[in-house]
């Protein structure tokens, strides 16, 4: 258990990879929500931090499909 905890300490590379992963997905999802004028999704994605999970769910199932990546 201690080994798992040490991977998520602020000085570990895994921590920085996780932060980078979350920021990338959040940026993509926020961009699509804003372009699709989906204010509720925009606010939800902006406030709730799920390390990219909510963002990926939004992009796959709820974004407007007529948009191009």
MODELLER restraints for C-alpha pairs under 7 A, 6 or more apart:
rsr = mdl.restraints
at = mdl.atoms
rsr.add(forms.Gaussian(group=physical.xy_distance, feature=features.Distance(at['CA:7:A'], at['CA:14:A']), mean=5.90, stdev=0.5))
rsr.add(forms.Gaussian(group=physical.xy_distance, feature=features.Distance(at['CA:7:A'], at['CA:15:A']), mean=6.77, stdev=0.5))
rsr.add(forms.Gaussian(group=physical.xy_distance, feature=features.Distance(at['CA:8:A'], at['CA:14:A']), mean=6.37, stdev=0.5))
rsr.add(forms.Gaussian(group=physical.xy_distance, feature=features.Distance(at['CA:8:A'], at['CA:15:A']), mean=5.02, stdev=0.5))
rsr.add(forms.Gaussian(group=physical.xy_distance, feature=features.Distance(at['CA:9:A'], at['CA:15:A']), mean=6.42, stdev=0.5))
rsr.add(forms.Gaussian(group=physical.xy_distance, feature=features.Distance(at['CA:21:A'], at['CA:52:A']), mean=6.98, stdev=0.5))
rsr.add(forms.Gaussian(group=physical.xy_distance, feature=features.Distance(at['CA:22:A'], at['CA:51:A']), mean=4.67, stdev=0.5))
rsr.add(forms.Gaussian(group=physical.xy_distance, feature=features.Distance(at['CA:22:A'], at['CA:52:A']), mean=4.82, stdev=0.5))
rsr.add(forms.Gaussian(group=physical.xy_distance, feature=features.Distance(at['CA:25:A'], at['CA:52:A']), mean=5.45, stdev=0.5))
rsr.add(forms.Gaussian(group=physical.xy_distance, feature=features.Distance(at['CA:25:A'], at['CA:55:A']), mean=6.01, stdev=0.5))
rsr.add(forms.Gaussian(group=physical.xy_distance, feature=features.Distance(at['CA:25:A'], at['CA:56:A']), mean=6.96, stdev=0.5))
rsr.add(forms.Gaussian(group=physical.xy_distance, feature=features.Distance(at['CA:26:A'], at['CA:52:A']), mean=6.41, stdev=0.5))
rsr.add(forms.Gaussian(group=physical.xy_distance, feature=features.Distance(at['CA:26:A'], at['CA:55:A']), mean=5.92, stdev=0.5))
rsr.add(forms.Gaussian(group=physical.xy_distance, feature=features.Distance(at['CA:29:A'], at['CA:55:A']), mean=5.49, stdev=0.5))
rsr.add(forms.Gaussian(group=physical.xy_distance, feature=features.Distance(at['CA:29:A'], at['CA:59:A']), mean=6.26, stdev=0.5))
rsr.add(forms.Gaussian(group=physical.xy_distance, feature=features.Distance(at['CA:30:A'], at['CA:42:A']), mean=5.73, stdev=0.5))
rsr.add(forms.Gaussian(group=physical.xy_distance, feature=features.Distance(at['CA:30:A'], at['CA:45:A']), mean=6.82, stdev=0.5))
rsr.add(forms.Gaussian(group=physical.xy_distance, feature=features.Distance(at['CA:32:A'], at['CA:63:A']), mean=6.83, stdev=0.5))
rsr.add(forms.Gaussian(group=physical.xy_distance, feature=features.Distance(at['CA:33:A'], at['CA:39:A']), mean=6.99, stdev=0.5))
rsr.add(forms.Gaussian(group=physical.xy_distance, feature=features.Distance(at['CA:33:A'], at['CA:41:A']), mean=6.25, stdev=0.5))
rsr.add(forms.Gaussian(group=physical.xy_distance, feature=features.Distance(at['CA:33:A'], at['CA:42:A']), mean=5.34, stdev=0.5))
rsr.add(forms.Gaussian(group=physical.xy_distance, feature=features.Distance(at['CA:33:A'], at['CA:63:A']), mean=6.84, stdev=0.5))
rsr.add(forms.Gaussian(group=physical.xy_distance, feature=features.Distance(at['CA:34:A'], at['CA:42:A']), mean=6.44, stdev=0.5))
rsr.add(forms.Gaussian(group=physical.xy_distance, feature=features.Distance(at['CA:36:A'], at['CA:64:A']), mean=6.31, stdev=0.5))
rsr.add(forms.Gaussian(group=physical.xy_distance, feature=features.Distance(at['CA:45:A'], at['CA:55:A']), mean=6.63, stdev=0.5))
